[in-house]
Amino acid sequence: MVDRVQISDEQRQQYREEGYFVLDRVIPQHFMELLRDECAGVVERKDAEMAAQGSEGSGITQKGRYFVSNCFKERPRLRQFLFSEFMADICRATLGETAYLFWEQYVVKGAGGTSFSWHQDSGYVGDPDHKPYLTCWCALDDMSDANGTVHLMPFSRIGIRSWVKHERDPESNDKVGYYGDDPGVTVNSAAGSIAVFTSYNFHASGPNTTDALRRVYLAQYSCEPILKGDEPWGNAEPLLIDGEYVTKGLTA
């Protein structure tokens, strides 16, 4: 049986107008088990790396707050999810008939894991100038303000529909692009839900005040390869080409 997902006309319109929508409890159970299993290995490896280096973090990864990218290159089982028809359905509804895997990463907050500043995903790419890409924020746990869920800023509330230059916070290493007091829209969602938004949408998250992990898997796709010079800025593996589903990325 092939896993598929339905995106309503209302959700498509909200994406066009506000840059986001939320799919509630849509990730199939076998994908949830895969993503959680691989997450455990990723966090264990990151902890071992930091322990070996005598470090409590590097870049935007800090003790209790993990950002680990390009996991699918070392853990090819993740390709089953990234290059699935399930994800192709979301890409068709947002990006159109052509979609490339651009980036992926786990974002995990342990107990006491810190907040993450207001930013656009495109703020971390910046130059080269690029079309907005798609972020699929996949909740592997129930999400609320208690464990630091994401807050999304609709386009209509901030009035910005393009990427802006961000500043680096010297303490957290976060890039920051918004300093206002609008709290945005809180994504209180069950495990298995996906917040779907553009790389131009500002978003932020609070600290994890619970005793459990808060686990998210980010799958990001672009409508065309994002290049830095002649080389891809991130990844540029096709999922859809002119409406045709590309299956070569799948690995058993």
FIFI-963863 format. One record per residue (C-alpha): x, y, z; residue number from 1. Coordinates in nm, 2 decimals, decimal comma, m for minus. Each point is the difference from the previous one (the first is absolute). Layout:
FIFI-963863
{px: X&py: Y&pz: Z&k: NUM}
...
//
This chain:
FIFI-963863
{px: 0,00&py: 0,00&pz: 0,00&k: 1}
{px: 0,13&py: 0,34&pz: m0,10&k: 2}
{px: m0,02&py: 0,27&pz: 0,27&k: 3}
{px: m0,17&py: 0,32&pz: m0,12&k: 4}
{px: m0,12&py: 0,32&pz: 0,16&k: 5}
{px: m0,29&py: 0,23&pz: m0,10&k: 6}
{px: 0,05&py: 0,38&pz: 0,01&k: 7}
{px: m0,32&py: 0,20&pz: m0,01&k: 8}
{px: m0,07&py: 0,30&pz: m0,22&k: 9}
{px: m0,02&py: 0,21&pz: 0,31&k: 10}
{px: 0,34&py: m0,11&pz: 0,11&k: 11}
{px: 0,15&py: 0,07&pz: m0,35&k: 12}
{px: m0,15&py: 0,35&pz: 0,01&k: 13}
{px: 0,13&py: 0,07&pz: 0,36&k: 14}
{px: 0,35&py: m0,10&pz: m0,12&k: 15}
{px: m0,02&py: 0,24&pz: m0,29&k: 16}
{px: m0,14&py: 0,28&pz: 0,21&k: 17}
{px: 0,17&py: m0,05&pz: 0,34&k: 18}
{px: 0,29&py: m0,24&pz: m0,08&k: 19}
{px: m0,10&py: m0,29&pz: 0,22&k: 20}
{px: m0,25&py: m0,26&pz: 0,10&k: 21}
{px: m0,01&py: m0,30&pz: 0,25&k: 22}
{px: m0,08&py: m0,36&pz: m0,09&k: 23}
{px: m0,13&py: m0,17&pz: 0,32&k: 24}
{px: 0,11&py: m0,36&pz: 0,08&k: 25}
{px: 0,09&py: m0,09&pz: m0,36&k: 26}
{px: 0,33&py: m0,18&pz: 0,02&k: 27}
{px: m0,05&py: m0,38&pz: m0,04&k: 28}
{px: 0,10&py: m0,21&pz: 0,30&k: 29}
{px: 0,27&py: m0,18&pz: m0,18&k: 30}
{px: 0,17&py: 0,33&pz: m0,09&k: 31}
{px: m0,04&py: 0,12&pz: 0,36&k: 32}
{px: 0,18&py: m0,31&pz: 0,12&k: 33}
{px: 0,28&py: 0,05&pz: m0,26&k: 34}
{px: 0,05&py: 0,37&pz: 0,08&k: 35}
{px: 0,00&py: m0,06&pz: 0,38&k: 36}
{px: 0,25&py: m0,30&pz: m0,03&k: 37}
{px: 0,24&py: 0,20&pz: m0,21&k: 38}
{px: m0,03&py: 0,30&pz: 0,23&k: 39}
{px: 0,12&py: m0,20&pz: 0,29&k: 40}
{px: 0,31&py: m0,10&pz: m0,19&k: 41}
{px: 0,06&py: 0,36&pz: m0,11&k: 42}
{px: m0,02&py: 0,14&pz: 0,35&k: 43}
{px: 0,22&py: m0,28&pz: 0,14&k: 44}
{px: 0,27&py: 0,07&pz: m0,26&k: 45}
{px: m0,01&py: 0,38&pz: 0,06&k: 46}
{px: 0,03&py: m0,05&pz: 0,38&k: 47}
{px: 0,30&py: m0,23&pz: m0,06&k: 48}
{px: 0,16&py: 0,26&pz: m0,24&k: 49}
{px: m0,04&py: 0,28&pz: 0,26&k: 50}
{px: 0,13&py: m0,22&pz: 0,28&k: 51}
{px: 0,31&py: m0,10&pz: m0,20&k: 52}
{px: 0,07&py: 0,37&pz: m0,08&k: 53}
{px: m0,06&py: 0,11&pz: 0,36&k: 54}
{px: m0,26&py: 0,24&pz: m0,14&k: 55}
{px: m0,36&py: 0,09&pz: 0,09&k: 56}
{px: m0,08&py: 0,10&pz: m0,35&k: 57}
{px: 0,10&py: 0,16&pz: m0,33&k: 58}
{px: m0,18&py: 0,25&pz: m0,23&k: 59}
{px: m0,36&py: 0,01&pz: 0,09&k: 60}
{px: 0,01&py: m0,34&pz: 0,17&k: 61}
{px: 0,03&py: 0,04&pz: 0,38&k: 62}
{px: m0,02&py: m0,23&pz: 0,29&k: 63}
{px: m0,36&py: m0,12&pz: 0,00&k: 64}
{px: m0,08&py: 0,15&pz: m0,34&k: 65}
{px: 0,10&py: m0,20&pz: m0,31&k: 66}
{px: 0,01&py: 0,10&pz: m0,36&k: 67}
{px: 0,13&py: m0,29&pz: m0,21&k: 68}
{px: m0,02&py: 0,03&pz: m0,38&k: 69}
{px: 0,05&py: m0,23&pz: m0,30&k: 70}
{px: m0,08&py: m0,30&pz: 0,21&k: 71}
{px: m0,13&py: m0,19&pz: m0,30&k: 72}
{px: 0,35&py: m0,03&pz: m0,15&k: 73}
{px: 0,11&py: m0,21&pz: 0,30&k: 74}
{px: m0,34&py: m0,15&pz: 0,07&k: 75}
{px: m0,15&py: m0,09&pz: m0,34&k: 76}
{px: m0,32&py: m0,14&pz: 0,15&k: 77}
{px: m0,11&py: 0,36&pz: 0,03&k: 78}
{px: m0,03&py: 0,01&pz: m0,38&k: 79}
{px: m0,31&py: m0,22&pz: 0,02&k: 80}
{px: m0,17&py: 0,30&pz: 0,16&k: 81}
{px: 0,17&py: 0,29&pz: m0,18&k: 82}
{px: m0,06&py: m0,15&pz: m0,35&k: 83}
{px: m0,34&py: m0,14&pz: 0,07&k: 84}
{px: m0,32&py: 0,07&pz: m0,20&k: 85}
{px: m0,13&py: 0,13&pz: 0,33&k: 86}
{px: 0,25&py: 0,28&pz: 0,00&k: 87}
{px: m0,05&py: 0,05&pz: m0,38&k: 88}
{px: m0,37&py: 0,07&pz: 0,07&k: 89}
{px: 0,10&py: 0,29&pz: 0,23&k: 90}
{px: 0,25&py: 0,13&pz: m0,25&k: 91}
{px: m0,25&py: 0,00&pz: m0,28&k: 92}
{px: m0,25&py: 0,20&pz: 0,21&k: 93}
{px: 0,26&py: 0,26&pz: 0,09&k: 94}
{px: 0,30&py: 0,02&pz: m0,24&k: 95}
{px: m0,17&py: m0,13&pz: m0,31&k: 96}
{px: 0,10&py: m0,27&pz: m0,25&k: 97}
{px: 0,37&py: 0,00&pz: 0,07&k: 98}
{px: 0,17&py: m0,05&pz: 0,34&k: 99}
{px: 0,35&py: m0,08&pz: 0,12&k: 100}
{px: 0,11&py: m0,10&pz: 0,35&k: 101}
{px: 0,19&py: 0,30&pz: 0,12&k: 102}
{px: 0,08&py: m0,07&pz: 0,36&k: 103}
{px: m0,10&py: m0,22&pz: 0,29&k: 104}
{px: 0,08&py: 0,00&pz: 0,37&k: 105}
{px: m0,11&py: m0,11&pz: 0,34&k: 106}
{px: m0,08&py: 0,27&pz: 0,25&k: 107}
{px: m0,01&py: m0,14&pz: 0,35&k: 108}
{px: m0,04&py: 0,17&pz: 0,34&k: 109}
{px: 0,08&py: m0,19&pz: 0,32&k: 110}
{px: m0,12&py: 0,09&pz: 0,34&k: 111}
{px: 0,10&py: 0,37&pz: 0,04&k: 112}
{px: 0,07&py: 0,04&pz: m0,37&k: 113}
{px: 0,01&py: 0,36&pz: m0,08&k: 114}
{px: m0,22&py: 0,22&pz: m0,22&k: 115}
{px: 0,07&py: 0,08&pz: m0,36&k: 116}
{px: m0,02&py: 0,36&pz: m0,13&k: 117}
{px: m0,23&py: 0,15&pz: m0,26&k: 118}
{px: 0,14&py: m0,08&pz: m0,34&k: 119}
{px: m0,08&py: m0,10&pz: m0,36&k: 120}
{px: 0,16&py: m0,32&pz: m0,12&k: 121}
{px: 0,11&py: 0,20&pz: m0,30&k: 122}
{px: 0,18&py: 0,23&pz: 0,24&k: 123}
{px: 0,25&py: m0,29&pz: 0,05&k: 124}
{px: 0,05&py: m0,02&pz: m0,38&k: 125}
{px: m0,01&py: 0,37&pz: m0,09&k: 126}
{px: 0,22&py: 0,05&pz: m0,31&k: 127}
{px: m0,04&py: m0,14&pz: m0,25&k: 128}
{px: m0,34&py: 0,15&pz: m0,06&k: 129}
{px: m0,25&py: m0,28&pz: m0,03&k: 130}
{px: m0,36&py: m0,08&pz: m0,04&k: 131}
{px: m0,18&py: m0,10&pz: 0,32&k: 132}
{px: 0,04&py: m0,37&pz: 0,09&k: 133}
{px: m0,23&py: m0,23&pz: 0,20&k: 134}
{px: 0,05&py: m0,10&pz: 0,36&k: 135}
{px: m0,19&py: m0,31&pz: 0,13&k: 136}
{px: 0,03&py: 0,02&pz: 0,38&k: 137}
{px: m0,09&py: m0,36&pz: 0,10&k: 138}
{px: m0,10&py: m0,04&pz: 0,37&k: 139}
{px: 0,13&py: m0,33&pz: 0,14&k: 140}
{px: m0,16&py: 0,09&pz: 0,34&k: 141}
{px: m0,31&py: 0,18&pz: 0,12&k: 142}
{px: 0,09&py: 0,37&pz: m0,02&k: 143}
{px: m0,10&py: 0,29&pz: 0,23&k: 144}
{px: 0,15&py: 0,31&pz: 0,15&k: 145}
{px: 0,12&py: m0,22&pz: 0,29&k: 146}
{px: 0,25&py: m0,19&pz: m0,21&k: 147}
{px: 0,09&py: 0,29&pz: m0,23&k: 148}
{px: m0,22&py: m0,04&pz: m0,31&k: 149}
{px: 0,03&py: 0,23&pz: m0,30&k: 150}
{px: m0,17&py: 0,33&pz: m0,04&k: 151}
{px: m0,07&py: 0,11&pz: m0,36&k: 152}
{px: m0,04&py: 0,35&pz: m0,13&k: 153}
{px: m0,27&py: 0,04&pz: m0,27&k: 154}
{px: 0,10&py: 0,23&pz: m0,29&k: 155}
{px: m0,29&py: 0,23&pz: 0,07&k: 156}
{px: 0,12&py: 0,07&pz: 0,36&k: 157}
{px: 0,35&py: 0,09&pz: m0,09&k: 158}
{px: m0,03&py: 0,14&pz: m0,35&k: 159}
{px: 0,32&py: m0,17&pz: m0,13&k: 160}
{px: m0,01&py: m0,25&pz: m0,28&k: 161}
{px: 0,37&py: m0,01&pz: m0,09&k: 162}
{px: 0,32&py: m0,10&pz: 0,18&k: 163}
{px: 0,17&py: 0,26&pz: 0,21&k: 164}
{px: 0,36&py: 0,03&pz: 0,13&k: 165}
{px: 0,03&py: m0,15&pz: 0,35&k: 166}
{px: 0,24&py: 0,09&pz: 0,28&k: 167}
{px: 0,19&py: m0,26&pz: 0,20&k: 168}
{px: m0,07&py: m0,02&pz: 0,38&k: 169}
{px: 0,34&py: m0,02&pz: 0,16&k: 170}
{px: m0,12&py: m0,21&pz: 0,30&k: 171}
{px: m0,22&py: m0,26&pz: m0,18&k: 172}
{px: 0,15&py: 0,02&pz: m0,35&k: 173}
{px: m0,36&py: 0,02&pz: m0,13&k: 174}
{px: m0,07&py: 0,22&pz: m0,29&k: 175}
{px: m0,27&py: 0,25&pz: 0,08&k: 176}
{px: m0,22&py: 0,19&pz: m0,24&k: 177}
{px: m0,29&py: 0,12&pz: 0,20&k: 178}
{px: 0,00&py: 0,19&pz: 0,34&k: 179}
{px: m0,36&py: 0,09&pz: 0,04&k: 180}
{px: m0,25&py: m0,12&pz: 0,26&k: 181}
{px: m0,26&py: m0,18&pz: m0,22&k: 182}
{px: m0,01&py: m0,36&pz: 0,14&k: 183}
{px: m0,11&py: m0,14&pz: m0,33&k: 184}
{px: m0,22&py: m0,31&pz: m0,03&k: 185}
{px: 0,07&py: m0,28&pz: 0,25&k: 186}
{px: 0,02&py: m0,34&pz: m0,16&k: 187}
{px: m0,16&py: m0,22&pz: 0,27&k: 188}
{px: m0,01&py: m0,34&pz: m0,18&k: 189}
{px: 0,00&py: m0,37&pz: 0,06&k: 190}
{px: 0,29&py: m0,23&pz: m0,09&k: 191}
{px: m0,02&py: m0,08&pz: m0,37&k: 192}
{px: m0,10&py: 0,35&pz: m0,11&k: 193}
{px: 0,18&py: 0,21&pz: m0,25&k: 194}
{px: 0,03&py: 0,38&pz: 0,00&k: 195}
{px: 0,05&py: 0,09&pz: m0,36&k: 196}
{px: 0,15&py: 0,35&pz: m0,07&k: 197}
{px: 0,22&py: 0,20&pz: m0,24&k: 198}
{px: 0,36&py: 0,09&pz: 0,07&k: 199}
{px: m0,11&py: 0,36&pz: 0,01&k: 200}
{px: m0,23&py: m0,05&pz: 0,30&k: 201}
{px: 0,14&py: 0,13&pz: 0,33&k: 202}
{px: m0,02&py: m0,26&pz: 0,28&k: 203}
{px: 0,14&py: m0,06&pz: 0,34&k: 204}
{px: m0,03&py: m0,25&pz: 0,29&k: 205}
{px: 0,02&py: 0,01&pz: 0,38&k: 206}
{px: 0,20&py: m0,21&pz: 0,24&k: 207}
{px: m0,09&py: m0,36&pz: 0,10&k: 208}
{px: m0,12&py: 0,02&pz: 0,36&k: 209}
{px: m0,10&py: m0,37&pz: 0,01&k: 210}
{px: 0,21&py: m0,31&pz: 0,09&k: 211}
{px: m0,05&py: m0,16&pz: m0,34&k: 212}
{px: 0,17&py: 0,05&pz: m0,33&k: 213}
{px: m0,17&py: 0,23&pz: m0,25&k: 214}
{px: 0,08&py: m0,15&pz: m0,34&k: 215}
{px: m0,05&py: 0,16&pz: m0,35&k: 216}
{px: 0,11&py: m0,12&pz: m0,34&k: 217}
{px: 0,03&py: 0,27&pz: m0,26&k: 218}
{px: m0,03&py: m0,09&pz: m0,37&k: 219}
{px: 0,06&py: 0,29&pz: m0,24&k: 220}
{px: m0,06&py: 0,01&pz: m0,37&k: 221}
{px: 0,06&py: 0,26&pz: m0,27&k: 222}
{px: m0,17&py: 0,06&pz: m0,34&k: 223}
{px: 0,35&py: 0,02&pz: m0,17&k: 224}
{px: 0,35&py: m0,07&pz: 0,11&k: 225}
{px: 0,14&py: 0,28&pz: 0,23&k: 226}
{px: 0,35&py: 0,07&pz: m0,12&k: 227}
{px: 0,30&py: 0,17&pz: 0,15&k: 228}
{px: 0,20&py: 0,07&pz: m0,31&k: 229}
{px: m0,01&py: m0,33&pz: m0,20&k: 230}
{px: m0,05&py: m0,22&pz: 0,30&k: 231}
{px: m0,32&py: m0,08&pz: 0,20&k: 232}
{px: m0,03&py: 0,20&pz: 0,32&k: 233}
{px: m0,14&py: m0,31&pz: 0,17&k: 234}
{px: m0,14&py: m0,30&pz: m0,18&k: 235}
{px: m0,18&py: m0,01&pz: m0,34&k: 236}
{px: m0,13&py: m0,36&pz: m0,03&k: 237}
{px: m0,33&py: m0,01&pz: m0,20&k: 238}
{px: m0,33&py: m0,12&pz: 0,14&k: 239}
{px: m0,22&py: 0,13&pz: m0,27&k: 240}
{px: 0,09&py: 0,11&pz: m0,35&k: 241}
{px: m0,27&py: 0,15&pz: m0,22&k: 242}
{px: m0,26&py: m0,18&pz: 0,21&k: 243}
{px: 0,17&py: m0,34&pz: m0,03&k: 244}
{px: 0,07&py: m0,17&pz: 0,33&k: 245}
{px: 0,37&py: m0,10&pz: 0,02&k: 246}
{px: 0,05&py: m0,32&pz: 0,19&k: 247}
{px: 0,38&py: m0,05&pz: m0,03&k: 248}
{px: 0,06&py: 0,16&pz: 0,34&k: 249}
{px: m0,17&py: m0,29&pz: 0,19&k: 250}
{px: 0,22&py: m0,24&pz: 0,20&k: 251}
{px: m0,13&py: m0,31&pz: 0,17&k: 252}
//
